[in-house]
Amino acid sequence: MIRTLPRHSLRPSPAARLAVLVVLVAGLSAGARAQDAAASASAASASAASAHARSHAETLRHTHLVRLQEHLEKPEEDLHRTCRFESDIATLPPEGVVALTFDDGPEPGHTEAILAVLGRHQVPATFFLIAEKAKAHPELAAQERALPGAVIGNHSWSHPNFHDIPVEEQTSEVDRADALLHADLGATPLFRYPYGNSSCDTNERVHTMGYRIVGWHVDSCDWGFDGPKGLTAAEALSCGVLPAYRQDFLGHVVASVRAHRGGVVLMHETQHISVDNLDALIVKLQAEGYRFSTPAAPEYAASLR
């Protein structure tokens, strides 16, 4: 039997929004200080791979908090008119169907572990690859493509924030990635924006190329749970994490899937907490009656843009 929970809204009351904005500004300032400290840390304090993962998580955190700030401060109709956040899926997913998606790969060490778990459970997944990384690690990209039922999607060439670069660079990012991923991996024409940050111009571009834009129903917020203290209030709100799950990654993802009765789940190959909990997540969802598919399946057509 599929278990469900009541849905919750991203937009709190005006008083709550003010309180969150205060916390948010402090969080953004603290994040900038932490980023500066990390940049000046000794290379001997951690491996290059670990430092890279922390840096990427901090960038994900910052963009999530900026997104939250825009949602709190600007009317939703303005955000929609300027196509700022087209990755927010407003339509219901097919009931009882989960689509696991992994961004930002391939990631040496993590990709192999993810594929091992998916293969053991015979669960399909969608990999939104950074083409530059796929070129650097062609063997890992090929292994992802070889997973039964796997889908390869376009996640740009180098993963910039499309809100920070001109239209010409956005077009180049899409086109370069398309050329490599289509030729080398037979990628499906599915596109996911880096950080979920979209633009009207690139929406038009990818649509003329035959792409559909893939967002998510469930944000795992794996970049935030990688820390020892869990999520701050602002981080939790940015991902739709209920207060009870701010220190419980697996509990959050399962609860959010229940609330949506399925859905596209966003995770990152770069974040070890998603890798470490993938087996338990699949087992838990299968025990509750969910089945697994991909956004490329016809049943998910209404959830794509």
N, C-alpha and C positions, 0 to 999 in steps of 0.2 A: 504494500500500500504506500502511495506517495504521501509523505508528510509535508504540510505547508505551514507557513507562519504569516502573520499579517504583514503587508507591505509597509515600508516607512519612507517618508519624503526626505529629499535632500535639503529642502528649504525649511528651516525652523521658524519659530515665531520672531517678530521684530526684536523683542528683548533678548531672546536667545542669540539672534544674529549679531547683535551688538557685543554680547559677551564673547562669542566665538571670534569676532573680528579682533578684539583686544588680544586674545590668546594667539590668534593667527599672526598678527604683526610681531608679537614677541617670538613666535616660533620661526618666522622667516628671518628675523634678525639673528636668532640663535643658530639657525641653519647656516647662515652666511659666515658666522664666526667659526662654526665647526668645519665648514668647507675650507676656510683659510688655514685653520689649524692642521687639518689633514694634509693640505698641500705642502706645509712646511715640515711635516713629520719626517723623521729619518727613514730612509729606505730600508734600513736594517730592522725596523720594528715589525715589519710584516712582509709577506711575499708580495710580488708584483700582482699576482692574480687576486689576492685578497684586497689589496689596495684598490684595484680596478673595480671590484664588486662594490666596495664601500662608496667609491666616487659615483658610480652609476646609480646606486640606491639614493644617494643624496640628491642627485639631479632629478630623479623620479619624484622624490619627496617635495622638492622645491616647486616643480611644475604642478603637482597635485594641489599644493597649498595656494599657488597663484590662481589655479582654476577655481578652487573653492572661493577665494576672495572675489573673483569676478561673478560667480553665481550668487554670492551674498549681496553684492553691491549693485549689480546691473539687472534691469528687467530681463526676464527670460526671452521676451520677444526681440529685444535688441541683440542678444546673443544668437538667437536663431537667424535673424536677418543678416548678420555678418558671418554666419556659418562657423562660428568660433569652436563649437564643440559638437560636431556631427557624430562623434563616437558614442554619445549617450543614446542608448537604444530605448525608445519609448514604447515599442510594441511588445506584447507578451511573447515569450518563446513557446515552442511546441511543448505541451504539458508532458512532464516526465522524461524529457530529453535534455541531456547535458552535452555541451560541446567544449572540450578542453582546448584552450589555445595558449601557446607559448610564444612570447615576444623576445626579440633581441639576440637570438642565437645566430649561428651555432656558438656554443660556449664549451670549450674543452674541459673535460672532467664532469660537467653537469649534463651535457647532451647525452653522453653514453649512459649515464645513470637513468635519465628520463626514459630513453628508448628501452632500456632493460625492463623497467616497470611496466611500461605500456605494452611491450611485447609479451610479457608474462601473463598479463590480464587480457590480452587480445583487444585492447581498447584503442580506437583511432584518435588522432589528435591533429591539430592544425598548427603549423610552425610559421610564424611571421618573421622571416629572416631579414637581417641587415645584410644587404648584398655584399658590402665590403668585407664582412666577416665570412660570408659564404665563399667568397673568392679566396680568402686566407686559409679557410679550413674546408676544402672541397670534399674531403673524405667524410667529415661529419655531416655536411649538408646532404651528401648522397645517402648516408645511413638514415637520415630523417625521411628522405624521399622514399626509401625502400620499405619503411614501416607499413605493413598492410593497412590500407584505409587512410594513410596520411595525406594531408593537404599542405602544400607549400604556398605561402602568400607573400606579397610584397610589403616590406616594412621600411622602404626607402633604401638609398645607397649607404648613407653614413649616420642616420638617426639624428638629424638636427631637429630643433624645435621650429616647426613651420610658421609659428607666430613671430619668429625672430629673423626670418630670411625673406628676401624678395621673391616675387613670383617666378622669376627666371630660374632661381636656384631650386625652388620647389619642383619646377618642371624637370630640371636636370636630375634631381634626386629620384624622381619617379621613373623617368625614362632609362637612366643608367641601370637601376635595379631591375626594371622590366627586361632589359636586353639580356642581362646575365641570368636571372632566375628562370626566365622562359626558355632560353637556349640550353642551359646546363641542367635544369631540374624539371622542366616541363611544368612550371608553376601554374597554379589555378589563378584566374584573374580576380583575385581578392586582394584588397588593399586595406591596411590599417595604418593610420597616422601615427608617427612617433609621438608619444605622450598623449595621444588622442586629440592633439591640437590641429584643427582643420582650417581650411580656407575655402571661400567660394570658388576661387580660380582653380585650385587643385581639384576640388570636387568635379568641376566641369571637365578638367583635363582627364582624370581617371575614368570618368563615365564615357567620354568619347573613345577611350582606349578599350572599352568593354569591361572595365572593372566594376565590381560592387564594393562598397565601403563596409568594413566589418568593425563594429564597436564591441560592446560587452554589456551583459546584464549584471554580472557578478565581478566586481573588482576584488581580487584576492588581497590587495594591499601588501603583497609579500615584501616589498621594499621597506615597509615600516616595521613589520613583525620580526625582521632580522635583528633588531636591537634587543638588548636584555630586558628593557622595561616596558615593552609593548608600545602601543600607540598613544600619542597625546590626544586630547579631545578634538583638536582641529584636524589632525591626521585621520582620526576615525571618521569624522564627518565627511572628509573629502572622499572616502572610499565607501561610505554607507555602512560602516561597522557599528553595530549596536554596542552600548556601553559594557554589557556583560562579556563581550568577546574581545576587548581591547588587548588582552594578553593571551588570546587563544586563537591562533591562526586557523587551525583545522575546524574549530567550532564555528568561527565566523563564516568560512567558505560554505560549510554544510548548511548553516542557518540561512545564508543568503540564497543558496540554491533552493531550499525549501520555500522561502518567501516568494521566489519567482516561479516556483514549480518546475524548475529546470533552468536552462539558459546557457549563454556563452560565458565561459569563465576565463578571465584574464589572469595569466601568470607570466613570469619571466624566467627564461633559462638561466639568467645571471644570478638569481636569488636562491641560495641554498635551502631556505625554508620550504620553498615550493618543491624542490627536489626531494628533500627529506620526508615530506608529508604526502607525496603523491600516492604511494602505495596505500596508506591508510585512508586517503580521500576516496580513492576508487572503491576500496572494499566497503567503506561506509555508505557511499551513494548506491552501490549495487545492492547492498543489504536493504536499503529503503525503497528499492524498486525502480531506480532510475536506469536508463540505458544511455549509451554514448553514441554520438554522431559528430558531424562537423558542420560548420556554417555553409559549406558547399552543397549540402544535401537540400533537396527541394523543400523539405519541411521547415527549413530555416529562412526561406526566401523572404518572408515578410519582415524578418529582423534585420535585413541588409538595406543599405541605402544605394 
